[in-house]
Amino acid sequence: MERNNFPLSTLAGRVLDSLGTPITAASVQIGPCSALTDTSGFYSITNVPIGTHTLVCSKAGYQVLTNVVTIPGCIQNDLVLTPSGQDTAPRLEILSGATNGQIVLSWVAAQGKTYQLQYKTNLSQPSWIDISIPMTGNSTVLSATNDAGPDPQRFYSVRQQ
């Protein structure tokens, strides 16, 4: 495809967080062309002029990602966004299920923010129980192991302090 006698291409890929979870409704812009990601984090931008461009990816609650990309033809460019740490609630992931009562939990942590892992055995309990000492983020993933003990169920929360 060509526009004004300049060859055009397509740029496609996915936008993910550092745990590999798709980010929905992230904006991906390259020059005058842009797209929003779908529920799978997928985007596709057509009619991109071949050449070197600045690509900007953004989503509320995440740091803006800016990359210089060269478009030689139809390419795939997957992007990873980092939480901005502003008004972003951490999302807890279970890395591995209970093995001998041990559960490994992780979450994306913003640089310099402090987090407290907590649990309840019943959601009607008035307060959460702290599991560990507060941990400070380093712009990657924080993890903690918890011994669920004899509790038949536990509800986990990670609180940004």
C-alpha positions as CSV (number, residue, x, y, z in Angstrom):
1,M,0.0,0.0,0.0
2,E,1.2,3.5,-0.7
3,R,0.1,7.0,0.3
4,N,1.4,10.0,-1.7
5,N,3.9,7.6,-3.4
6,F,5.4,6.6,0.0
7,P,5.3,2.9,0.9
8,L,3.1,2.1,3.9
9,S,3.2,-0.8,6.4
10,T,1.4,-2.2,9.4
11,L,2.7,-2.3,13.0
12,A,1.0,-4.8,15.3
13,G,1.7,-6.3,18.7
14,R,0.5,-6.5,22.3
15,V,0.8,-4.3,25.3
16,L,1.4,-6.1,28.5
17,D,2.4,-5.4,32.1
18,S,5.6,-6.8,33.6
19,L,3.7,-10.0,34.6
20,G,2.7,-10.6,31.0
21,T,-1.0,-9.6,31.6
22,P,-2.6,-7.8,28.7
23,I,-3.4,-4.2,29.2
24,T,-6.8,-3.2,27.7
25,A,-7.4,0.3,26.1
26,A,-3.8,1.4,26.1
27,S,-3.1,4.0,23.4
28,V,-0.3,3.2,20.9
29,Q,0.7,6.0,18.6
30,I,3.3,6.2,15.8
31,G,3.4,9.5,14.0
32,P,-0.2,10.5,13.0
33,C,-1.4,6.9,13.3
34,S,-2.8,5.4,16.5
35,A,-4.8,2.5,17.9
36,L,-6.2,1.3,21.2
37,T,-5.5,-2.2,22.5
38,D,-8.3,-4.7,22.8
39,T,-9.1,-7.0,25.7
40,S,-6.1,-9.2,24.7
41,G,-3.8,-6.2,24.7
42,F,-3.5,-6.5,20.9
43,Y,-3.1,-3.5,18.7
44,S,-2.7,-3.0,14.9
45,I,-1.8,0.2,13.2
46,T,-2.1,0.3,9.4
47,N,-0.9,2.9,6.9
48,V,2.3,3.6,8.8
49,P,5.0,5.1,6.5
50,I,8.1,3.0,6.2
51,G,11.0,4.7,8.0
52,T,12.1,5.6,11.6
53,H,9.4,6.9,13.9
54,T,8.8,7.6,17.6
55,L,6.3,5.2,19.1
56,V,4.4,6.3,22.2
57,C,2.3,3.9,24.3
58,S,0.2,5.2,27.3
59,K,-2.5,4.2,29.7
60,A,-3.7,5.9,32.9
61,G,-1.9,4.5,35.9
62,Y,1.2,3.5,33.8
63,Q,4.4,5.3,32.8
64,V,4.4,6.5,29.2
65,L,6.6,4.3,27.1
66,T,8.5,6.0,24.2
67,N,10.5,4.0,21.7
68,V,12.2,4.8,18.4
69,V,11.2,2.1,15.9
70,T,12.2,1.5,12.3
71,I,9.4,0.2,10.1
72,P,10.8,-1.9,7.2
73,G,7.6,-3.6,6.5
74,C,4.8,-5.4,8.5
75,I,6.3,-6.0,11.9
76,Q,5.2,-7.0,15.4
77,N,6.3,-4.9,18.3
78,D,5.2,-6.0,21.8
79,L,5.4,-3.4,24.5
80,V,5.6,-3.7,28.4
81,L,4.2,-0.8,30.5
82,T,5.3,-0.1,34.0
83,P,2.8,1.2,36.6
84,S,3.3,4.9,37.4
85,G,2.7,4.3,41.1
86,Q,0.2,7.1,41.1
87,D,-3.4,6.1,42.0
88,T,-2.7,2.5,40.9
89,A,-3.9,-0.3,43.1
90,P,-1.4,-3.2,43.0
91,R,-2.9,-6.4,41.5
92,L,-2.0,-9.5,43.4
93,E,-1.1,-12.7,41.4
94,I,-0.6,-16.2,42.8
95,L,2.6,-17.4,41.3
96,S,2.2,-20.9,42.6
97,G,-0.5,-22.8,44.4
98,A,-0.4,-24.2,47.9
99,T,2.4,-26.7,48.4
100,N,2.5,-28.0,51.9
101,G,0.4,-24.9,52.8
102,Q,2.9,-22.5,51.2
103,I,1.5,-19.9,48.7
104,V,3.8,-17.6,46.7
105,L,2.1,-14.2,45.9
106,S,3.5,-11.4,43.7
107,W,2.5,-8.0,42.4
108,V,3.9,-5.3,40.2
109,A,5.6,-2.7,42.5
110,A,6.3,0.9,41.7
111,Q,9.8,2.4,42.4
112,G,10.0,3.6,46.0
113,K,6.5,2.7,47.0
114,T,5.9,0.7,50.2
115,Y,3.5,-2.3,50.2
116,Q,2.0,-4.4,53.0
117,L,0.7,-7.9,52.3
118,Q,-2.4,-8.9,54.3
119,Y,-5.0,-11.6,54.7
120,K,-8.4,-12.4,56.1
121,T,-10.0,-15.8,56.6
122,N,-13.4,-14.3,56.3
123,L,-14.4,-11.2,54.3
124,S,-16.8,-10.1,57.1
125,Q,-13.8,-9.7,59.5
126,P,-13.4,-6.0,60.3
127,S,-9.7,-5.8,59.7
128,W,-6.9,-7.3,57.6
129,I,-4.0,-9.2,59.3
130,D,-0.4,-8.2,58.2
131,I,1.6,-11.1,56.8
132,S,5.1,-9.7,56.6
133,I,7.0,-6.5,57.2
134,P,6.3,-3.7,54.7
135,M,8.3,-4.1,51.4
136,T,9.6,-1.3,49.2
137,G,9.1,-1.5,45.4
138,N,11.8,-1.4,42.9
139,S,9.8,-1.0,39.6
140,T,9.6,-4.7,39.1
141,V,7.7,-7.5,40.8
142,L,7.6,-8.1,44.6
143,S,6.9,-11.6,45.9
144,A,6.2,-13.1,49.3
145,T,5.5,-16.6,50.5
146,N,2.8,-17.3,53.0
147,D,2.1,-20.4,55.1
148,A,-1.7,-20.7,54.9
149,G,-1.6,-23.0,57.9
150,P,-4.8,-24.8,58.9
151,D,-7.1,-22.1,57.5
152,P,-9.6,-23.6,55.0
153,Q,-9.4,-20.4,52.9
154,R,-7.6,-17.1,52.9
155,F,-8.3,-13.8,51.2
156,Y,-5.3,-11.8,50.3
157,S,-4.7,-8.1,49.8
158,V,-1.7,-5.9,49.1
159,R,-1.9,-2.4,50.4
160,Q,0.2,0.5,49.1
161,Q,1.2,2.6,52.0
